[in-house]
Amino acid sequence: MRQIRWLIFWVLVSLSIANLIFDVVFSFLPTELRTSLNFNYAIMAITQVLAILIPLIIYFRISGDKSTSKRISLRLNTISAKQSLVIIFLAFAGQFIMMALNIPMEALQQTLQISRPLSAPSTGFELFIGIIVIAIIPAILEEILFRGVLFGGMERQSTIFAVMFSTFAFALLHTNMFNFLGYIFLGLMTVIVMLRTKSIYSAILYHFANNLMALIFGFLLTRRVITSDEFIVFLFIAAAVVFVVSMFIFKLVTPNAPKSEGKNSARFLFGNIFSIPILLCIIISIVVQYFRFFA
């Protein structure tokens, strides 16, 4: 677990340093380039490769795990077409629940007049690039990191606390207090679908579909395809219904409930949260968010 905690720390440090460097570079660029969504997407892709992919490769190189052990901990098992379809419906509907959870904090964000760092795609090409950078790359890299490495490493001690800690770390790494509850929900749902199907591919698929729906919804709003507030409210209500029905169907197509492993020791959970690398992660996250939103 010590290696995994330091992996999370270095990923957050790498993300913070990369964002700081790019912010400095941005200050010297023309305004039209700084505000270009595709340019921002390119920077995000580079950041994810440098801050997540490379540390993951280094971790797997030095961890000393055999390939069979890695396959078990990462849950590289196939999922059925029925499970995949239900997961997509769950994720599409879950994105609206995620947005609903963020409404109070986003209202505070507007009250404090804190601008959003990135706008929604407005052209088909921007949507295409956004799908790659916002949906595909994070779904693969973040799920391998949090549901594969972090959860897989902690599960041997306690499944319940592995769920709690990996979800907390997932939300913490996004360094966005205004969307924290939404990230908690997303982290929980990806763990649930992974455990029910015994496959990390389910978590990746859910994460991808969730982010895809966010992009499509933002695209439709930007293009003013959706303009009615009443219709938006209807979408949220319909999404809640679809989510409940999809969750029921999902339980039917994944009949075997996962068994909790290890000892559910609170000492194990708090021992990880109050470890040096995770405390440093919390401090760095607070500092980053202060300069990001308030400085």
C-alpha positions as CSV (number, residue, x, y, z in Angstrom):
1,M,0.0,0.0,0.0
2,R,2.9,2.4,0.7
3,Q,3.9,2.3,-3.0
4,I,0.3,3.0,-4.1
5,R,-0.2,5.9,-1.7
6,W,3.0,7.5,-3.0
7,L,1.8,6.8,-6.6
8,I,-1.4,8.9,-5.9
9,F,0.8,11.6,-4.4
10,W,3.1,11.8,-7.4
11,V,0.2,11.8,-9.8
12,L,-1.3,14.8,-8.0
13,V,2.0,16.6,-7.9
14,S,2.6,15.9,-11.6
15,L,-0.9,17.2,-12.4
16,S,-0.3,20.4,-10.3
17,I,3.2,21.0,-11.8
18,A,2.0,20.4,-15.3
19,N,-1.0,22.8,-14.9
20,L,1.3,25.4,-13.3
21,I,3.7,25.2,-16.2
22,F,1.0,25.5,-18.8
23,D,-0.6,28.4,-16.9
24,V,2.7,30.3,-17.1
25,V,3.0,29.4,-20.8
26,F,-0.6,30.4,-21.4
27,S,0.1,33.9,-20.1
28,F,2.5,34.5,-23.1
29,L,0.1,33.2,-25.7
30,P,-2.3,35.2,-27.8
31,T,-5.9,35.5,-26.4
32,E,-7.4,33.6,-29.4
33,L,-5.1,30.6,-28.7
34,R,-5.7,30.6,-25.0
35,T,-9.5,30.6,-25.5
36,S,-9.3,27.9,-28.2
37,L,-11.1,24.8,-26.9
38,N,-9.2,22.4,-29.2
39,F,-5.9,23.9,-27.9
40,N,-7.1,23.4,-24.3
41,Y,-8.0,19.9,-25.2
42,A,-4.5,19.2,-26.5
43,I,-3.0,20.6,-23.3
44,M,-5.3,18.4,-21.2
45,A,-4.3,15.3,-23.2
46,I,-0.6,16.0,-22.7
47,T,-1.2,16.6,-19.0
48,Q,-3.0,13.3,-18.6
49,V,-0.2,11.4,-20.4
50,L,2.6,13.1,-18.3
51,A,0.8,13.0,-15.0
52,I,-1.1,9.7,-15.0
53,L,0.1,7.4,-17.8
54,I,3.8,7.8,-17.1
55,P,3.6,7.3,-13.3
56,L,1.4,4.2,-13.9
57,I,4.0,2.7,-16.3
58,I,6.8,3.4,-13.8
59,Y,4.6,1.9,-11.0
60,F,4.0,-1.4,-12.9
61,R,7.7,-1.6,-13.8
62,I,8.9,-1.3,-10.2
63,S,6.0,-2.9,-8.3
64,G,7.4,-6.4,-9.0
65,D,3.9,-8.0,-9.5
66,K,3.7,-10.9,-11.8
67,S,1.4,-10.6,-14.9
68,T,-1.1,-13.0,-13.3
69,S,-1.3,-11.0,-10.1
70,K,-1.8,-7.8,-12.1
71,R,-4.6,-9.4,-14.1
72,I,-6.4,-10.4,-10.9
73,S,-6.0,-7.1,-9.2
74,L,-7.0,-5.1,-12.3
75,R,-10.0,-7.5,-12.9
76,L,-9.3,-7.8,-16.7
77,N,-12.5,-9.9,-17.2
78,T,-14.9,-9.6,-20.1
79,I,-18.4,-8.3,-19.7
80,S,-21.5,-9.3,-21.6
81,A,-23.4,-7.2,-24.2
82,K,-26.4,-7.0,-21.9
83,Q,-24.3,-5.7,-19.0
84,S,-22.6,-3.2,-21.3
85,L,-25.9,-1.8,-22.5
86,V,-27.3,-1.5,-19.0
87,I,-24.1,0.2,-17.8
88,I,-24.4,2.8,-20.6
89,F,-28.0,3.6,-19.6
90,L,-26.9,3.8,-16.0
91,A,-24.0,6.2,-16.9
92,F,-26.1,8.4,-19.1
93,A,-28.8,8.8,-16.4
94,G,-26.1,9.0,-13.7
95,Q,-24.5,12.0,-15.3
96,F,-27.7,14.0,-14.6
97,I,-27.7,12.8,-11.0
98,M,-24.1,13.9,-10.8
99,M,-25.0,17.4,-12.2
100,A,-27.9,17.6,-9.7
101,L,-25.5,16.9,-6.8
102,N,-23.3,19.7,-8.0
103,I,-26.0,22.3,-8.3
104,P,-25.7,23.8,-4.8
105,M,-21.9,24.3,-5.0
106,E,-22.1,25.5,-8.6
107,A,-24.7,28.1,-7.4
108,L,-22.1,29.2,-4.8
109,Q,-19.5,29.3,-7.6
110,Q,-21.7,31.7,-9.6
111,T,-22.5,33.8,-6.5
112,L,-18.7,34.2,-5.9
113,Q,-18.4,35.0,-9.6
114,I,-15.8,32.3,-10.2
115,S,-15.7,31.5,-13.9
116,R,-15.6,28.0,-15.3
117,P,-12.2,27.1,-16.7
118,L,-13.4,25.3,-19.8
119,S,-16.5,25.8,-22.0
120,A,-18.5,23.1,-23.8
121,P,-17.9,22.1,-27.4
122,S,-19.8,24.1,-30.0
123,T,-18.7,22.4,-33.2
124,G,-18.7,18.8,-34.4
125,F,-14.9,18.7,-34.5
126,E,-14.6,20.1,-30.9
127,L,-17.1,17.4,-29.8
128,F,-15.0,14.7,-31.5
129,I,-11.8,15.9,-29.9
130,G,-13.6,16.3,-26.6
131,I,-14.7,12.7,-26.7
132,I,-11.1,11.5,-27.0
133,V,-9.7,13.9,-24.4
134,I,-12.6,14.1,-21.9
135,A,-14.2,10.7,-22.3
136,I,-11.8,8.1,-23.6
137,I,-8.4,9.0,-22.1
138,P,-9.6,9.8,-18.5
139,A,-11.9,6.7,-18.4
140,I,-9.0,4.4,-19.2
141,L,-6.2,6.0,-17.2
142,E,-8.2,7.1,-14.1
143,E,-10.0,3.7,-13.8
144,I,-6.7,1.8,-14.0
145,L,-5.3,4.1,-11.3
146,F,-8.2,4.3,-8.9
147,R,-10.3,1.2,-9.5
148,G,-7.4,-1.0,-10.6
149,V,-4.3,-0.2,-8.7
150,L,-5.6,1.7,-5.6
151,F,-8.8,-0.3,-5.0
152,G,-7.2,-3.6,-6.0
153,G,-4.3,-2.9,-3.5
154,M,-6.6,-2.0,-0.6
155,E,-9.3,-4.6,-1.2
156,R,-7.0,-7.3,0.3
157,Q,-7.4,-5.6,3.6
158,S,-11.0,-4.3,3.5
159,T,-13.4,-4.1,0.6
160,I,-15.7,-1.5,2.2
161,F,-12.9,0.8,3.2
162,A,-11.2,0.3,-0.2
163,V,-14.4,1.6,-1.8
164,M,-14.5,4.6,0.6
165,F,-10.8,5.5,0.2
166,S,-10.5,5.0,-3.6
167,T,-13.7,7.2,-4.0
168,F,-12.3,9.9,-1.8
169,A,-8.9,9.9,-3.6
170,F,-10.7,10.0,-7.0
171,A,-12.6,13.1,-6.0
172,L,-9.6,14.7,-4.3
173,L,-7.4,14.3,-7.4
174,H,-9.8,16.4,-9.5
175,T,-9.1,19.4,-7.3
176,N,-12.5,20.9,-7.8
177,M,-14.5,21.6,-4.6
178,F,-17.5,22.7,-6.6
179,N,-17.9,19.3,-8.3
180,F,-16.7,17.2,-5.3
181,L,-20.0,15.5,-4.6
182,G,-20.5,14.7,-8.2
183,Y,-17.0,13.0,-8.3
184,I,-17.9,11.1,-5.2
185,F,-21.0,9.8,-6.9
186,L,-19.1,8.9,-10.1
187,G,-16.4,7.1,-8.0
188,L,-19.0,5.1,-6.1
189,M,-20.8,4.0,-9.3
190,T,-17.7,2.9,-11.1
191,V,-16.7,0.8,-8.1
192,I,-20.2,-0.7,-7.9
193,V,-20.4,-1.7,-11.5
194,M,-16.8,-3.1,-11.3
195,L,-17.6,-5.2,-8.3
196,R,-20.9,-6.5,-9.7
197,T,-19.3,-7.6,-13.0
198,K,-15.9,-8.4,-11.6
199,S,-14.4,-6.4,-14.4
200,I,-12.6,-3.1,-14.6
201,Y,-13.9,-2.8,-18.2
202,S,-17.3,-2.0,-16.6
203,A,-15.8,0.9,-14.7
204,I,-14.1,2.2,-17.8
205,L,-17.3,1.9,-19.8
206,Y,-19.4,3.7,-17.1
207,H,-16.8,6.5,-16.8
208,F,-16.6,6.9,-20.6
209,A,-20.4,7.0,-21.0
210,N,-20.8,9.4,-18.1
211,N,-18.3,11.9,-19.5
212,L,-19.7,11.4,-23.0
213,M,-23.2,12.4,-21.9
214,A,-21.7,15.5,-20.2
215,L,-20.1,16.5,-23.5
216,I,-23.3,15.8,-25.5
217,F,-25.5,17.7,-23.1
218,G,-23.1,20.7,-23.0
219,F,-22.9,20.6,-26.9
220,L,-26.7,20.7,-27.2
221,L,-26.9,23.6,-24.7
222,T,-24.1,25.5,-26.5
223,R,-25.8,25.0,-29.9
224,R,-29.1,26.0,-28.3
225,V,-30.8,22.8,-29.3
226,I,-32.1,22.7,-25.8
227,T,-33.3,26.1,-24.6
228,S,-36.4,25.3,-22.4
229,D,-35.9,25.3,-18.7
230,E,-39.0,23.1,-18.4
231,F,-37.5,20.5,-20.8
232,I,-34.2,20.5,-18.8
233,V,-36.2,19.8,-15.6
234,F,-38.0,17.0,-17.5
235,L,-34.6,15.5,-18.5
236,F,-33.4,15.4,-14.9
237,I,-36.7,13.7,-13.7
238,A,-36.6,11.2,-16.6
239,A,-32.9,10.5,-15.9
240,A,-33.7,9.7,-12.3
241,V,-36.4,7.2,-13.4
242,V,-34.1,5.7,-16.0
243,F,-31.3,5.4,-13.4
244,V,-33.6,3.5,-10.9
245,V,-34.9,1.2,-13.6
246,S,-31.4,0.6,-15.0
247,M,-30.0,-0.2,-11.6
248,F,-32.8,-2.8,-11.0
249,I,-32.0,-4.4,-14.4
250,F,-28.3,-4.2,-13.7
251,K,-28.8,-6.3,-10.6
252,L,-30.7,-8.9,-12.6
253,V,-27.9,-9.2,-15.2
254,T,-25.2,-9.4,-12.5
255,P,-26.8,-11.8,-10.0
256,N,-23.8,-12.6,-7.9
257,A,-23.2,-10.0,-5.3
258,P,-19.6,-9.5,-4.4
259,K,-18.3,-10.8,-1.1
260,S,-16.5,-8.4,1.2
261,E,-12.8,-9.3,1.7
262,G,-10.5,-8.6,4.6
263,K,-11.2,-7.0,7.9
264,N,-13.3,-3.9,8.0
265,S,-10.9,-2.1,10.3
266,A,-11.4,1.7,10.8
267,R,-7.7,1.8,11.7
268,F,-6.9,0.6,8.2
269,L,-9.0,3.4,6.6
270,F,-7.7,6.2,8.8
271,G,-4.2,4.8,8.6
272,N,-4.3,5.4,4.9
273,I,-6.0,8.8,5.0
274,F,-3.6,10.1,7.6
275,S,-0.5,8.7,5.9
276,I,2.1,11.3,4.9
277,P,1.5,11.0,1.1
278,I,-2.3,11.4,1.4
279,L,-2.0,14.3,3.9
280,L,0.3,15.9,1.4
281,C,-2.2,15.3,-1.3
282,I,-5.0,17.0,0.7
283,I,-2.7,20.0,1.4
284,I,-1.7,20.3,-2.2
285,S,-5.3,20.0,-3.4
286,I,-6.4,22.8,-1.0
287,V,-3.5,25.1,-2.2
288,V,-4.2,24.3,-5.9
289,Q,-7.9,25.1,-5.5
290,Y,-7.2,28.3,-3.6
291,F,-5.0,29.6,-6.5
292,R,-7.3,28.2,-9.1
293,F,-10.5,29.7,-7.8
294,F,-9.8,32.5,-5.3
295,A,-6.3,34.0,-5.9
